[in-house]
Amino acid sequence: MNLWKEKVVGSTLRRSELLGKRLRRDHEKLVDHHKEKPMLAFDGKKIPHDTTPRLLALDANRINRVVEKIVRCLYYRELGNILPAGANFEITPEPISEEKLEKVILERKGVSGARKNSFLYWYEFDETEKKSEWILLFFLQVHFVVRIFGLDYGEQ
């Protein structure tokens, strides 16, 4: 059984026909856009036209909300406290240096998933600046850099 396809995607699309229509419409727009102006991958290379059937247009705000929820849960898991209400998030897929990537992998705080390194995360706190930085790494390929500002450690 393909758990992701059947239980996550399948059940979501069954519950929300409108979401399925929107995803199909967004995919058509993405393919049309790619024909006119080829998209680039993070490494700056053009995405081949034959891969467009596998591409999915996703709303960055929606992804960021999921990433924020993941970090909120990890924060609670790691510290045993709910993230302070005044915390502000900055979420980016910005490139990270090879040195930083090596640090994240070697000094990871947690790892999860059916396959080794499906998901791992790393974080550090700066109590002076009242902020923290989290890096979420999926399949050692896709990552998000999450900075949380406005952390008042005295409230915990």
PADRENGU-67473 format. One record per residue: residue in three letters; x, y, z of N, C-alpha, C, O in turn; residue number from 1. Coordinates in steps of 0.1 Angstrom, whole numbers, plus 5000, padded with zeros to 4 digits. Example, Ala and Ser with C-alpha at 12.3 -4.5 7.8 and 13.67 -1.06 7.14 Angstrom:
BEGIN
KOLKOL/residuo/n.u/n.v/n.w/ca.u/ca.v/ca.w/c.u/c.v/c.w/o.u/o.v/o.w/num
KOLKOL/ALA/5132/4943/5078/5123/4955/5078/5132/4967/5078/5142/4967/5085/1
KOLKOL/SER/5128/4978/5071/5137/4989/5071/5129/5000/5079/5134/5011/5080/2
//
This chain:
BEGIN
KOLKOL/residuo/n.u/n.v/n.w/ca.u/ca.v/ca.w/c.u/c.v/c.w/o.u/o.v/o.w/num
KOLKOL/MET/5008/4988/5000/5000/5000/5000/5009/5012/5000/5018/5013/5008/1
KOLKOL/ASN/5006/5022/4992/5013/5034/4991/5006/5044/5001/4996/5050/4998/2
KOLKOL/LEU/5011/5044/5013/5005/5051/5024/5002/5066/5021/4991/5071/5023/3
KOLKOL/TRP/5013/5073/5015/5011/5087/5012/5000/5089/5002/4991/5098/5004/4
KOLKOL/LYS/5000/5081/4991/4990/5083/4980/4976/5080/4985/4967/5088/4982/5
KOLKOL/GLU/4975/5069/4992/4961/5064/4996/4956/5071/5008/4944/5075/5008/6
KOLKOL/LYS/4964/5073/5018/4959/5078/5031/4959/5093/5032/4950/5100/5038/7
KOLKOL/VAL/4970/5099/5027/4971/5114/5028/4965/5121/5016/4955/5128/5018/8
KOLKOL/VAL/4971/5119/5004/4966/5126/4992/4952/5121/4989/4943/5130/4987/9
KOLKOL/GLY/4950/5108/4988/4937/5103/4984/4926/5108/4993/4915/5112/4988/10
KOLKOL/SER/4928/5107/5006/4917/5110/5015/4915/5125/5015/4903/5130/5017/11
KOLKOL/THR/4925/5133/5014/4924/5148/5013/4916/5152/5001/4907/5160/5002/12
KOLKOL/LEU/4919/5146/4989/4912/5149/4977/4897/5144/4977/4888/5151/4971/13
KOLKOL/ARG/4895/5133/4984/4881/5128/4985/4873/5138/4994/4861/5140/4991/14
KOLKOL/ARG/4879/5143/5004/4871/5152/5013/4869/5166/5007/4860/5173/5010/15
KOLKOL/SER/4878/5170/4998/4878/5183/4992/4879/5183/4977/4890/5183/4971/16
KOLKOL/GLU/4867/5181/4970/4867/5181/4956/4872/5194/4950/4879/5195/4940/17
KOLKOL/LEU/4869/5205/4957/4874/5218/4953/4889/5219/4953/4895/5225/4944/18
KOLKOL/LEU/4895/5213/4963/4910/5213/4963/4916/5206/4951/4925/5210/4945/19
KOLKOL/GLY/4910/5194/4948/4914/5187/4937/4913/5194/4924/4922/5194/4915/20
KOLKOL/LYS/4902/5201/4922/4900/5210/4910/4911/5221/4909/4916/5224/4899/21
KOLKOL/ARG/4913/5227/4921/4923/5238/4921/4937/5233/4918/4945/5240/4911/22
KOLKOL/LEU/4940/5221/4924/4954/5216/4921/4955/5213/4906/4966/5215/4900/23
KOLKOL/ARG/4945/5207/4900/4946/5204/4885/4947/5217/4877/4955/5217/4868/24
KOLKOL/ARG/4939/5227/4881/4939/5240/4874/4953/5246/4875/4959/5252/4866/25
KOLKOL/ASP/4958/5246/4888/4972/5252/4890/4983/5244/4883/4992/5250/4878/26
KOLKOL/HIS/4981/5231/4881/4991/5223/4874/4991/5227/4859/5001/5228/4853/27
KOLKOL/GLU/4979/5229/4854/4978/5233/4840/4984/5247/4838/4991/5249/4828/28
KOLKOL/LYS/4982/5256/4847/4989/5269/4846/5004/5268/4847/5011/5275/4840/29
KOLKOL/LEU/5008/5259/4855/5023/5257/4857/5029/5252/4844/5040/5257/4840/30
KOLKOL/VAL/5023/5242/4838/5028/5236/4826/5028/5247/4814/5037/5248/4807/31
KOLKOL/ASP/5017/5254/4813/5016/5265/4803/5027/5275/4806/5034/5280/4796/32
KOLKOL/HIS/5029/5279/4818/5040/5289/4821/5053/5284/4818/5062/5291/4812/33
KOLKOL/HIS/5056/5271/4821/5069/5265/4818/5072/5264/4803/5083/5265/4799/34
KOLKOL/LYS/5061/5263/4795/5063/5263/4780/5068/5277/4775/5076/5278/4766/35
KOLKOL/GLU/5062/5287/4781/5066/5301/4778/5079/5305/4784/5087/5312/4777/36
KOLKOL/LYS/5081/5302/4796/5093/5307/4804/5097/5295/4813/5092/5294/4824/37
KOLKOL/PRO/5107/5287/4808/5111/5275/4816/5115/5279/4830/5122/5289/4832/38
KOLKOL/MET/5110/5271/4839/5114/5273/4853/5128/5267/4856/5133/5259/4849/39
KOLKOL/LEU/5133/5273/4867/5147/5268/4871/5146/5261/4884/5138/5265/4893/40
KOLKOL/ALA/5155/5252/4886/5156/5245/4899/5165/5254/4908/5170/5264/4903/41
KOLKOL/PHE/5166/5250/4920/5174/5257/4930/5189/5259/4925/5195/5269/4929/42
KOLKOL/ASP/5194/5249/4917/5208/5250/4913/5209/5259/4900/5220/5260/4895/43
KOLKOL/GLY/5198/5265/4896/5199/5274/4884/5197/5267/4871/5196/5274/4861/44
KOLKOL/LYS/5196/5254/4871/5194/5247/4858/5179/5246/4854/5170/5246/4863/45
KOLKOL/LYS/5177/5247/4841/5163/5246/4836/5157/5232/4839/5164/5222/4839/46
KOLKOL/ILE/5144/5233/4843/5137/5220/4846/5133/5214/4833/5127/5221/4825/47
KOLKOL/PRO/5137/5202/4830/5133/5195/4817/5118/5195/4815/5110/5193/4824/48
KOLKOL/HIS/5114/5197/4802/5099/5197/4799/5093/5184/4802/5081/5183/4806/49
KOLKOL/ASP/5100/5172/4801/5094/5159/4803/5091/5157/4818/5085/5147/4821/50
KOLKOL/THR/5096/5165/4827/5093/5164/4841/5080/5171/4846/5076/5169/4857/51
KOLKOL/THR/5075/5179/4837/5063/5187/4841/5051/5179/4846/5043/5184/4854/52
KOLKOL/PRO/5049/5167/4840/5037/5159/4846/5039/5156/4861/5029/5154/4868/53
KOLKOL/ARG/5051/5156/4866/5054/5153/4880/5054/5166/4889/5056/5165/4901/54
KOLKOL/LEU/5053/5177/4883/5054/5190/4890/5041/5193/4896/5030/5190/4890/55
KOLKOL/LEU/5041/5199/4907/5028/5203/4914/5030/5218/4919/5039/5220/4926/56
KOLKOL/ALA/5021/5226/4915/5022/5240/4920/5016/5240/4934/5005/5236/4936/57
KOLKOL/LEU/5024/5245/4943/5019/5246/4957/5020/5261/4962/5029/5268/4957/58
KOLKOL/ASP/5011/5264/4970/5011/5277/4976/5021/5278/4987/5021/5271/4997/59
KOLKOL/ALA/5031/5287/4985/5041/5289/4995/5036/5292/5009/5041/5287/5019/60
KOLKOL/ASN/5025/5300/5010/5020/5303/5023/5014/5290/5030/5016/5289/5042/61
KOLKOL/ARG/5008/5282/5022/5003/5269/5028/5015/5260/5033/5014/5254/5044/62
KOLKOL/ILE/5025/5259/5025/5037/5252/5029/5043/5258/5042/5046/5250/5051/63
KOLKOL/ASN/5044/5271/5042/5050/5277/5054/5042/5275/5066/5048/5273/5077/64
KOLKOL/ARG/5029/5274/5065/5020/5271/5077/5023/5257/5082/5024/5255/5094/65
KOLKOL/VAL/5025/5248/5073/5028/5234/5077/5042/5234/5084/5044/5227/5094/66
KOLKOL/VAL/5052/5241/5078/5065/5241/5083/5065/5247/5097/5071/5243/5107/67
KOLKOL/GLU/5057/5258/5099/5056/5265/5112/5050/5255/5122/5055/5254/5133/68
KOLKOL/LYS/5040/5247/5118/5034/5238/5128/5044/5227/5132/5045/5223/5143/69
KOLKOL/ILE/5052/5222/5122/5062/5212/5125/5072/5218/5135/5075/5211/5145/70
KOLKOL/VAL/5077/5230/5133/5086/5236/5143/5080/5239/5156/5086/5237/5166/71
KOLKOL/ARG/5068/5243/5157/5061/5245/5169/5060/5232/5177/5063/5231/5189/72
KOLKOL/CYS/5057/5221/5170/5057/5208/5177/5071/5203/5181/5072/5198/5192/73
KOLKOL/LEU/5081/5205/5173/5094/5202/5177/5099/5210/5189/5106/5205/5197/74
KOLKOL/TYR/5096/5223/5189/5099/5232/5200/5094/5226/5213/5100/5225/5223/75
KOLKOL/TYR/5081/5222/5212/5075/5216/5224/5081/5203/5228/5084/5200/5240/76
KOLKOL/ARG/5084/5195/5218/5091/5182/5221/5104/5184/5227/5108/5177/5237/77
KOLKOL/GLU/5112/5193/5222/5126/5196/5227/5126/5203/5240/5134/5199/5249/78
KOLKOL/LEU/5117/5213/5242/5118/5221/5254/5107/5218/5264/5108/5223/5276/79
KOLKOL/GLY/5097/5211/5260/5086/5209/5269/5077/5221/5272/5069/5221/5282/80
KOLKOL/ASN/5079/5231/5264/5071/5243/5265/5064/5247/5252/5070/5244/5241/81
KOLKOL/ILE/5053/5254/5253/5047/5259/5241/5054/5271/5237/5059/5279/5245/82
KOLKOL/LEU/5056/5273/5224/5063/5284/5218/5056/5297/5223/5044/5298/5222/83
KOLKOL/PRO/5064/5307/5228/5057/5319/5232/5048/5326/5221/5052/5325/5210/84
KOLKOL/ALA/5037/5332/5226/5028/5337/5216/5034/5348/5208/5029/5350/5196/85
KOLKOL/GLY/5043/5356/5213/5049/5367/5206/5060/5363/5196/5066/5372/5190/86
KOLKOL/ALA/5062/5350/5194/5072/5346/5185/5069/5348/5170/5057/5346/5166/87
KOLKOL/ASN/5078/5353/5163/5076/5356/5148/5085/5347/5140/5096/5345/5143/88
KOLKOL/PHE/5079/5341/5130/5086/5332/5121/5091/5338/5108/5084/5346/5102/89
KOLKOL/GLU/5102/5334/5104/5108/5336/5090/5111/5323/5084/5120/5316/5090/90
KOLKOL/ILE/5105/5319/5074/5107/5306/5068/5111/5308/5054/5105/5314/5046/91
KOLKOL/THR/5123/5302/5050/5128/5303/5037/5134/5290/5032/5139/5282/5040/92
KOLKOL/PRO/5135/5288/5019/5142/5276/5014/5156/5281/5009/5162/5275/5000/93
KOLKOL/GLU/5161/5291/5016/5174/5297/5011/5185/5286/5011/5185/5277/5019/94
KOLKOL/PRO/5195/5288/5002/5206/5278/5002/5214/5278/5015/5215/5289/5021/95
KOLKOL/ILE/5219/5267/5019/5227/5266/5030/5241/5261/5026/5242/5253/5016/96
KOLKOL/SER/5251/5266/5032/5265/5262/5028/5268/5247/5031/5261/5241/5039/97
KOLKOL/GLU/5278/5242/5024/5281/5228/5026/5286/5226/5040/5283/5215/5046/98
KOLKOL/GLU/5293/5236/5046/5297/5234/5060/5285/5234/5070/5285/5226/5079/99
KOLKOL/LYS/5275/5242/5067/5263/5242/5075/5255/5229/5074/5251/5224/5084/100
KOLKOL/LEU/5254/5225/5061/5247/5212/5059/5254/5201/5066/5247/5192/5072/101
KOLKOL/GLU/5267/5200/5066/5275/5190/5073/5272/5191/5088/5270/5181/5094/102
KOLKOL/LYS/5272/5203/5093/5269/5205/5107/5255/5200/5111/5253/5193/5121/103
KOLKOL/VAL/5245/5203/5102/5231/5199/5104/5230/5184/5105/5224/5178/5113/104
KOLKOL/ILE/5237/5177/5095/5236/5163/5095/5243/5156/5106/5238/5147/5113/105
KOLKOL/LEU/5255/5161/5109/5263/5155/5120/5258/5158/5134/5259/5149/5143/106
KOLKOL/GLU/5253/5170/5136/5248/5174/5149/5233/5175/5150/5228/5182/5159/107
KOLKOL/ARG/5226/5167/5142/5212/5168/5141/5206/5165/5155/5212/5157/5163/108
KOLKOL/LYS/5195/5171/5158/5188/5169/5171/5178/5158/5170/5175/5152/5181/109
KOLKOL/GLY/5174/5154/5159/5164/5144/5157/5163/5139/5143/5166/5146/5134/110
KOLKOL/VAL/5159/5126/5142/5157/5120/5129/5145/5112/5129/5142/5106/5139/111
KOLKOL/SER/5138/5111/5118/5125/5104/5118/5123/5099/5104/5129/5103/5094/112
KOLKOL/GLY/5114/5089/5102/5110/5084/5089/5112/5069/5088/5120/5063/5095/113
KOLKOL/ALA/5105/5064/5078/5106/5050/5075/5120/5046/5070/5125/5035/5073/114
KOLKOL/ARG/5125/5055/5062/5139/5053/5057/5148/5062/5064/5144/5072/5069/115
KOLKOL/LYS/5160/5057/5066/5170/5065/5073/5171/5079/5067/5173/5080/5055/116
KOLKOL/ASN/5171/5089/5076/5172/5103/5072/5161/5108/5063/5163/5117/5055/117
KOLKOL/SER/5149/5102/5064/5138/5108/5057/5135/5122/5061/5132/5131/5053/118
KOLKOL/PHE/5137/5124/5074/5135/5138/5080/5145/5139/5091/5145/5131/5100/119
KOLKOL/LEU/5152/5150/5091/5160/5153/5103/5160/5168/5105/5157/5176/5096/120
KOLKOL/TYR/5163/5172/5117/5162/5186/5121/5174/5189/5130/5180/5181/5137/121
KOLKOL/TRP/5177/5202/5130/5187/5208/5138/5183/5222/5143/5175/5228/5136/122
KOLKOL/TYR/5187/5226/5154/5184/5239/5158/5194/5245/5168/5202/5237/5174/123
KOLKOL/GLU/5194/5258/5169/5203/5264/5180/5196/5277/5184/5188/5283/5177/124
KOLKOL/PHE/5198/5280/5197/5192/5292/5203/5202/5303/5205/5214/5300/5208/125
KOLKOL/ASP/5198/5315/5204/5206/5327/5207/5198/5334/5218/5189/5343/5214/126
KOLKOL/GLU/5201/5332/5230/5193/5338/5241/5196/5353/5242/5187/5361/5246/127
KOLKOL/THR/5207/5358/5238/5210/5372/5238/5201/5379/5228/5196/5390/5231/128
KOLKOL/GLU/5200/5374/5216/5192/5380/5205/5177/5376/5206/5169/5381/5199/129
KOLKOL/LYS/5174/5367/5215/5160/5362/5217/5155/5356/5204/5144/5359/5200/130
KOLKOL/LYS/5163/5347/5198/5159/5340/5186/5164/5326/5185/5173/5322/5193/131
KOLKOL/SER/5159/5319/5176/5164/5305/5173/5164/5303/5158/5156/5309/5151/132
KOLKOL/GLU/5172/5293/5154/5173/5289/5140/5171/5274/5139/5177/5267/5147/133
KOLKOL/TRP/5162/5270/5131/5159/5256/5129/5161/5253/5114/5158/5261/5105/134
KOLKOL/ILE/5166/5241/5112/5168/5236/5098/5161/5223/5097/5164/5214/5104/135
KOLKOL/LEU/5151/5222/5088/5144/5210/5086/5149/5204/5073/5149/5211/5063/136
KOLKOL/LEU/5153/5192/5073/5159/5186/5061/5151/5173/5057/5150/5164/5065/137
KOLKOL/PHE/5145/5173/5045/5137/5161/5041/5145/5154/5030/5149/5159/5020/138
KOLKOL/PHE/5147/5141/5033/5154/5132/5023/5168/5137/5019/5173/5135/5008/139
KOLKOL/LEU/5174/5145/5028/5187/5151/5025/5188/5159/5013/5198/5162/5007/140
KOLKOL/GLN/5176/5164/5008/5175/5172/4996/5168/5185/4998/5173/5196/4995/141
KOLKOL/VAL/5156/5184/5003/5147/5196/5005/5148/5201/5019/5147/5193/5029/142
KOLKOL/HIS/5151/5214/5020/5153/5219/5034/5145/5232/5035/5142/5239/5025/143
KOLKOL/PHE/5143/5236/5048/5137/5249/5051/5145/5254/5063/5149/5247/5072/144
KOLKOL/VAL/5148/5267/5062/5155/5274/5072/5144/5282/5079/5137/5290/5073/145
KOLKOL/VAL/5143/5280/5092/5132/5287/5100/5139/5295/5111/5146/5289/5120/146
KOLKOL/ARG/5137/5308/5111/5142/5316/5122/5130/5321/5130/5119/5325/5125/147
KOLKOL/ILE/5131/5320/5143/5120/5324/5152/5126/5336/5160/5136/5335/5167/148
KOLKOL/PHE/5119/5347/5159/5123/5359/5167/5113/5362/5178/5102/5358/5177/149
KOLKOL/GLY/5118/5370/5187/5108/5374/5198/5107/5364/5209/5096/5363/5216/150
KOLKOL/LEU/5117/5355/5211/5116/5345/5221/5120/5351/5234/5132/5356/5235/151
KOLKOL/ASP/5112/5351/5244/5116/5356/5257/5117/5344/5266/5107/5338/5272/152
KOLKOL/TYR/5129/5340/5268/5132/5328/5276/5128/5329/5291/5127/5319/5298/153
KOLKOL/GLY/5127/5342/5295/5123/5344/5309/5108/5339/5312/5104/5337/5323/154
KOLKOL/GLU/5100/5339/5301/5086/5335/5302/5084/5320/5304/5073/5315/5308/155
KOLKOL/GLN/5094/5312/5301/5093/5298/5302/5093/5292/5316/5092/5280/5318/156
//
